[in-house]
Amino acid sequence: MIEISRQKPKFRFAPSPNGPLHLGHALSAILNHDMAAKAGGDFLLRIEDIDQTRCTPDFETGIYSDLSWLGLRWQEPVRRQSEHFPAYQEALQALIERGLVYPAFLTRGEVKARVTALESDGRPWPRDRDGTPLYPSDDRERSDAERRRLLASGMKHAWRLDMEKALAAACGPLHWQESGDGETSAIPADPAAWGDVVLSRSDAPSSYHLSVVVDDAVQGITHVVRGLDLFHATSIHRLLQTLLGLPEPLYHHHRLLLGSDGKKLSKSMGDTGIAEWRRQGLSPVELRRRICL
C-alpha cells in the first residue's frame, strides 16, 4: 500500500542525472524554491534516475553542486527513484490485477517498420502530442491464453495502459487545476490523445508517468511546478492518480527558455550548463537576471 504524506505545502524539483543542468533547469528549480518559501512550505529535491544506462553519480553530484551555488536549500533526505523500484512495481501490479494494463510484445523496430510502411503509402498513422506514433492494437487484442503463453516463453515485453479500459474505470471526465497569473482554472484532461502509454519496460521498471505520480503522492507534493513541455502529459498523470487513488496536486506550468535555434534548452543538444556559466564568472544574481527572475 502506497503511504501518502499530507502536510504543509510542498514543492519539488526533480532532475535526471543524465547530463549537466542548464538555464532551463535553473528557472524551474528557483521557481519551485521561491514559491515554496512564499507559501511557507517545503522545497524538496528528487533525483529521477530510473534510466541507469544514462544516469551517473558524477551528474548527480553536479546537480547538488549547481543548486547549492544558486543558493537553494532543500529538505533532506533526497528521494532517489532507483531506491524505490518496489513502490512503482506495487502500483503497476495494482493496475495489472484490475485488468487495466496488458503485456506489449512488439519491439520499437517492429512498430516503426509498420508505421513507415503505411505512411509511405499515404495512409496517416495517429500520433500523440509529442509526435510519437500510437501503439498498434495487436497486443491489446490478444487473448488471455496467448498472453500467458508469450509471458511463459520469457519473451521480452513492456506493460502498457489499456486506455479504453482505464478511461472507463476512471468514471467520468478528468481535469486538473492549473495556476498562473494569480488565478486557478480547471483544465480538461485528454489522456486518450496519448494512446496506450508505457508504464514499464523490460529495461526500466517504471516509466516517467508512473513513477512521478507515485513519488508525488509519497512525498506529499501539493504543488507541481514544471515546464510547459509537460503541460499535456498532465492528462496521463491525472488518469493514473485517479486509478490509483492518489491525491491531486495543484499544477503550474512555467515558460520555457529557448536557445538561439528557437527550441527549448536541452542536455542532449549540449546547451550551456550552469557549471559552465559559473566558470565564465557569472554570479547567482546575474544568472537570475539572465533568466528574467
Residue pairs with C-beta under 8 A, 6 or more apart in sequence:
1 90
2 87
2 90
2 91
2 214
2 217
2 218
2 244
2 246
3 218
4 217
4 218
4 220
4 246
4 247
5 217
5 218
5 219
5 220
6 220
6 247
7 42
7 220
8 40
8 41
8 42
9 36
9 39
9 40
9 41
9 42
9 222
9 223
10 36
10 41
10 42
10 44
10 219
10 220
10 221
10 222
10 223
11 32
11 33
11 35
11 36
11 39
11 41
11 42
11 43
11 44
11 221
11 222
11 223
11 225
12 32
12 43
12 44
12 45
12 46
12 216
12 219
12 221
12 224
13 25
13 28
13 29
13 32
13 33
13 43
13 44
13 45
13 46
13 67
13 74
14 45
14 46
14 47
14 48
14 212
14 215
15 21
15 25
15 29
15 47
15 48
15 63
16 47
16 48
16 49
16 51
16 54
16 55
17 47
17 49
17 55
17 56
17 57
17 59
17 60
17 62
17 63
18 51
18 54
18 55
18 56
18 59
18 267
19 59
19 267
19 268
19 273
20 59
20 62
20 66
20 267
20 273
20 274
20 275
20 276
21 29
21 62
21 63
21 66
21 67
21 273
21 274
21 275
22 257
22 265
22 266
22 267
22 271
22 272
22 273
22 274
23 257
23 265
23 271
23 272
23 274
23 277
23 287
23 290
23 291
24 227
24 256
24 257
24 264
24 265
24 271
25 66
25 274
26 66
26 70
26 274
26 287
26 291
27 254
27 255
27 257
27 291
27 293
28 225
28 226
28 227
28 254
29 67
29 70
29 72
30 70
30 72
30 288
30 291
30 293
31 225
31 254
31 293
32 43
32 225
33 43
33 72
33 73
33 74
34 293
35 223
35 225
35 252
36 42
36 43
36 223
37 43
39 223
41 222
41 223
42 75
43 72
43 73
43 74
43 75
44 74
44 75
44 79
44 219
44 221
45 63
45 67
45 74
45 75
45 78
45 79
46 78
46 79
46 80
46 81
46 215
46 219
47 60
47 63
47 78
47 79
47 80
47 81
47 82
48 81
48 208
48 211
48 212
49 55
49 60
49 80
49 81
49 82
50 81
50 82
50 204
50 205
50 206
50 208
50 211
51 204
52 82
53 203
55 82
62 273
62 275
65 275
66 273
66 274
66 275
66 278
67 74
69 274
69 278
69 284
70 274
70 284
70 287
71 284
79 215
79 218
79 219
81 88
81 206
81 211
81 215
84 214
84 215
84 218
85 205
85 206
87 214
87 218
88 200
88 205
88 206
88 210
88 211
88 214
89 200
89 205
89 206
91 210
91 213
91 214
91 244
92 101
92 159
92 199
92 200
92 206
92 210
94 244
95 101
95 161
95 199
95 243
95 244
96 159
98 169
98 243
99 162
99 165
100 161
100 162
100 165
100 166
100 169
100 243
101 159
101 160
101 161
101 162
101 199
102 139
102 140
102 142
102 147
102 159
102 160
102 162
102 196
103 139
103 147
103 150
103 151
103 157
103 158
103 159
104 135
104 139
104 157
104 158
104 159
104 160
104 196
104 198
105 139
105 150
105 155
105 156
105 157
106 135
106 136
106 138
106 139
111 133
111 135
111 136
112 133
114 136
115 125
115 133
118 124
118 125
119 125
125 133
125 134
126 133
126 134
126 195
127 133
127 134
128 134
128 193
128 194
128 195
129 193
129 194
129 232
129 233
134 194
134 195
134 196
135 160
135 195
135 196
139 147
139 160
140 160
140 162
140 196
142 150
150 157
151 157
156 202
157 202
158 198
158 199
158 200
158 201
158 202
159 198
159 199
159 200
160 196
160 197
160 198
160 199
161 196
161 197
161 199
161 239
161 240
162 196
163 191
163 192
163 194
163 195
163 196
163 197
166 191
166 239
166 243
167 191
167 192
167 239
169 243
170 239
170 242
170 243
173 188
173 189
174 188
174 189
174 191
174 235
174 238
174 239
174 242
175 186
175 187
175 188
175 189
175 238
176 186
176 187
176 189
176 234
176 235
176 237
176 238
176 248
176 251
177 184
177 185
177 186
177 187
177 248
177 250
177 251
178 184
178 185
178 186
178 187
178 251
178 252
178 253
179 223
179 250
179 251
179 252
180 252
180 253
184 250
187 234
187 251
189 234
189 235
189 238
189 239
190 232
190 235
191 235
191 236
191 238
191 239
193 232
193 235
194 233
194 235
194 236
197 207
197 209
197 236
198 207
199 206
199 207
199 209
199 210
200 206
200 207
200 210
201 207
206 214
209 233
209 236
209 237
209 240
210 240
212 237
213 237
213 240
213 241
213 244
213 246
214 244
214 246
215 221
216 224
216 246
216 249
217 241
217 244
217 246
217 247
221 249
222 249
222 250
223 249
223 250
223 251
223 252
224 249
224 250
224 251
224 252
225 251
225 252
225 253
225 254
226 251
226 252
226 253
226 254
227 253
227 254
227 255
227 256
227 264
228 253
228 254
228 255
228 256
229 256
229 264
230 253
231 253
234 251
234 253
238 248
240 246
241 247
241 248
256 264
256 265
257 264
257 265
257 291
258 264
258 265
259 265
259 266
259 269
259 271
263 269
265 271
274 287
277 287
282 290
